[in-house]
Amino acid sequence: METSSHITSTYAALRYGGASQDRARAELAITPGEAHMQERIFNVARPGKMLDRMRPRFARHEAHVAAILAAGGYPVLRR
């Protein structure tokens, strides 16, 4: 079965937007097999990129995280 590039780009947009694999599959009304293929396409390593697509880039930078923590961390919103 051939998958349209529309589904591939929409699947990636949903995943980057924070949707789980199951939610993206449900929203696109695709089969589990198609969702598995979309997840494999989504996780293809690209030159110069790390494999973990859902982890923020700054989280891999220990010096940045240490500096944020030393400055008191991120502010907390109070109700």
PyRosetta script that sets phi, psi and omega in degrees:
from pyrosetta import init, pose_from_sequence

init()
pose = pose_from_sequence("METSSHITSTYAALRYGGASQDRARAELAITPGEAHMQERIFNVARPGKMLDRMRPRFARHEAHVAAILAAGGYPVLRR")
pose.set_psi(1, 133.6)
pose.set_omega(1, 179.8)
pose.set_phi(2, -91.9)
pose.set_psi(2, 134.5)
pose.set_omega(2, -179.3)
pose.set_phi(3, -101.1)
pose.set_psi(3, 134.5)
pose.set_omega(3, -179.2)
pose.set_phi(4, -73.8)
pose.set_psi(4, 151.8)
pose.set_omega(4, 178.0)
pose.set_phi(5, -67.3)
pose.set_psi(5, -22.7)
pose.set_omega(5, 176.5)
pose.set_phi(6, -62.3)
pose.set_psi(6, -45.7)
pose.set_omega(6, 179.3)
pose.set_phi(7, -65.4)
pose.set_psi(7, -42.2)
pose.set_omega(7, -179.9)
pose.set_phi(8, -61.3)
pose.set_psi(8, -46.7)
pose.set_omega(8, -179.1)
pose.set_phi(9, -70.0)
pose.set_psi(9, -36.2)
pose.set_omega(9, 178.5)
pose.set_phi(10, -69.6)
pose.set_psi(10, -40.0)
pose.set_omega(10, 177.4)
pose.set_phi(11, -59.9)
pose.set_psi(11, -46.8)
pose.set_omega(11, 179.3)
pose.set_phi(12, -61.9)
pose.set_psi(12, -41.0)
pose.set_omega(12, 179.3)
pose.set_phi(13, -63.0)
pose.set_psi(13, -42.1)
pose.set_omega(13, 177.7)
pose.set_phi(14, -63.0)
pose.set_psi(14, -44.7)
pose.set_omega(14, -178.2)
pose.set_phi(15, -66.3)
pose.set_psi(15, -43.7)
pose.set_omega(15, 177.1)
pose.set_phi(16, -64.2)
pose.set_psi(16, -30.0)
pose.set_omega(16, 179.0)
pose.set_phi(17, -76.3)
pose.set_psi(17, -2.6)
pose.set_omega(17, 175.8)
pose.set_phi(18, 105.0)
pose.set_psi(18, 0.9)
pose.set_omega(18, 179.3)
pose.set_phi(19, -71.4)
pose.set_psi(19, 141.7)
pose.set_omega(19, 174.9)
pose.set_phi(20, -71.5)
pose.set_psi(20, 169.1)
pose.set_omega(20, 177.6)
pose.set_phi(21, -60.6)
pose.set_psi(21, -42.8)
pose.set_omega(21, -179.2)
pose.set_phi(22, -65.1)
pose.set_psi(22, -40.3)
pose.set_omega(22, 179.9)
pose.set_phi(23, -66.7)
pose.set_psi(23, -43.3)
pose.set_omega(23, 178.6)
pose.set_phi(24, -60.5)
pose.set_psi(24, -41.6)
pose.set_omega(24, 178.4)
pose.set_phi(25, -61.7)
pose.set_psi(25, -44.4)
pose.set_omega(25, -178.9)
pose.set_phi(26, -66.7)
pose.set_psi(26, -42.5)
pose.set_omega(26, -178.5)
pose.set_phi(27, -66.1)
pose.set_psi(27, -32.1)
pose.set_omega(27, 180.0)
pose.set_phi(28, -91.8)
pose.set_psi(28, -6.2)
pose.set_omega(28, -179.7)
pose.set_phi(29, 54.4)
pose.set_psi(29, 50.2)
pose.set_omega(29, 177.8)
pose.set_phi(30, -111.8)
pose.set_psi(30, 158.2)
pose.set_omega(30, -178.5)
pose.set_phi(31, -72.3)
pose.set_psi(31, 161.2)
pose.set_omega(31, 176.4)
pose.set_phi(32, -57.3)
pose.set_psi(32, -35.9)
pose.set_omega(32, 177.5)
pose.set_phi(33, -64.8)
pose.set_psi(33, -42.9)
pose.set_omega(33, 177.1)
pose.set_phi(34, -65.5)
pose.set_psi(34, -39.1)
pose.set_omega(34, 179.0)
pose.set_phi(35, -64.4)
pose.set_psi(35, -39.1)
pose.set_omega(35, 177.8)
pose.set_phi(36, -61.9)
pose.set_psi(36, -42.8)
pose.set_omega(36, 178.2)
pose.set_phi(37, -64.0)
pose.set_psi(37, -40.8)
pose.set_omega(37, 178.9)
pose.set_phi(38, -63.9)
pose.set_psi(38, -39.3)
pose.set_omega(38, 178.9)
pose.set_phi(39, -65.5)
pose.set_psi(39, -37.8)
pose.set_omega(39, 177.5)
pose.set_phi(40, -65.3)
pose.set_psi(40, -41.1)
pose.set_omega(40, 176.9)
pose.set_phi(41, -64.6)
pose.set_psi(41, -42.6)
pose.set_omega(41, -179.6)
pose.set_phi(42, -60.9)
pose.set_psi(42, -34.8)
pose.set_omega(42, -176.1)
pose.set_phi(43, -94.6)
pose.set_psi(43, 11.8)
pose.set_omega(43, 178.0)
pose.set_phi(44, -63.2)
pose.set_psi(44, 128.4)
pose.set_omega(44, 177.8)
pose.set_phi(45, -69.9)
pose.set_psi(45, 132.2)
pose.set_omega(45, 177.9)
pose.set_phi(46, -112.6)
pose.set_psi(46, 149.3)
pose.set_omega(46, -178.0)
pose.set_phi(47, -53.1)
pose.set_psi(47, 129.0)
pose.set_omega(47, 177.1)
pose.set_phi(48, 80.8)
pose.set_psi(48, 3.3)
pose.set_omega(48, -178.5)
pose.set_phi(49, -115.3)
pose.set_psi(49, 147.0)
pose.set_omega(49, 174.0)
pose.set_phi(50, -79.4)
pose.set_psi(50, 163.0)
pose.set_omega(50, -175.5)
pose.set_phi(51, -77.5)
pose.set_psi(51, -32.3)
pose.set_omega(51, -175.0)
pose.set_phi(52, -75.7)
pose.set_psi(52, 99.0)
pose.set_omega(52, -174.8)
pose.set_phi(53, -74.7)
pose.set_psi(53, -24.8)
pose.set_omega(53, -172.5)
pose.set_phi(54, -95.5)
pose.set_psi(54, -4.9)
pose.set_omega(54, -179.7)
pose.set_phi(55, -93.4)
pose.set_psi(55, 129.1)
pose.set_omega(55, -179.5)
pose.set_phi(56, -58.3)
pose.set_psi(56, 143.7)
pose.set_omega(56, -177.9)
pose.set_phi(57, -59.0)
pose.set_psi(57, -38.9)
pose.set_omega(57, -177.4)
pose.set_phi(58, -64.8)
pose.set_psi(58, -23.6)
pose.set_omega(58, -178.0)
pose.set_phi(59, -67.7)
pose.set_psi(59, -16.0)
pose.set_omega(59, 177.3)
pose.set_phi(60, -91.2)
pose.set_psi(60, 1.0)
pose.set_omega(60, -174.5)
pose.set_phi(61, -111.0)
pose.set_psi(61, 94.8)
pose.set_omega(61, -173.0)
pose.set_phi(62, -58.9)
pose.set_psi(62, -37.1)
pose.set_omega(62, -179.6)
pose.set_phi(63, -64.4)
pose.set_psi(63, -39.1)
pose.set_omega(63, 178.9)
pose.set_phi(64, -65.0)
pose.set_psi(64, -46.4)
pose.set_omega(64, 179.8)
pose.set_phi(65, -61.9)
pose.set_psi(65, -42.9)
pose.set_omega(65, 178.9)
pose.set_phi(66, -62.0)
pose.set_psi(66, -40.4)
pose.set_omega(66, 179.8)
pose.set_phi(67, -65.6)
pose.set_psi(67, -40.7)
pose.set_omega(67, 178.5)
pose.set_phi(68, -63.9)
pose.set_psi(68, -44.9)
pose.set_omega(68, 179.8)
pose.set_phi(69, -65.3)
pose.set_psi(69, -39.3)
pose.set_omega(69, 179.0)
pose.set_phi(70, -65.2)
pose.set_psi(70, -29.0)
pose.set_omega(70, 179.7)
pose.set_phi(71, -86.1)
pose.set_psi(71, 5.4)
pose.set_omega(71, 178.0)
pose.set_phi(72, 105.1)
pose.set_psi(72, 3.6)
pose.set_omega(72, 179.6)
pose.set_phi(73, 76.7)
pose.set_psi(73, -167.0)
pose.set_omega(73, 179.5)
pose.set_phi(74, -85.3)
pose.set_psi(74, 146.8)
pose.set_omega(74, -179.2)
pose.set_phi(75, -67.2)
pose.set_psi(75, 152.9)
pose.set_omega(75, 179.0)
pose.set_phi(76, -107.7)
pose.set_psi(76, 131.0)
pose.set_omega(76, 177.7)
pose.set_phi(77, -84.1)
pose.set_psi(77, 131.0)
pose.set_omega(77, -179.8)
pose.set_phi(78, -102.4)
pose.set_psi(78, 150.2)
pose.set_omega(78, 179.8)
pose.set_phi(79, -82.3)
pose.dump_pdb("model.pdb")
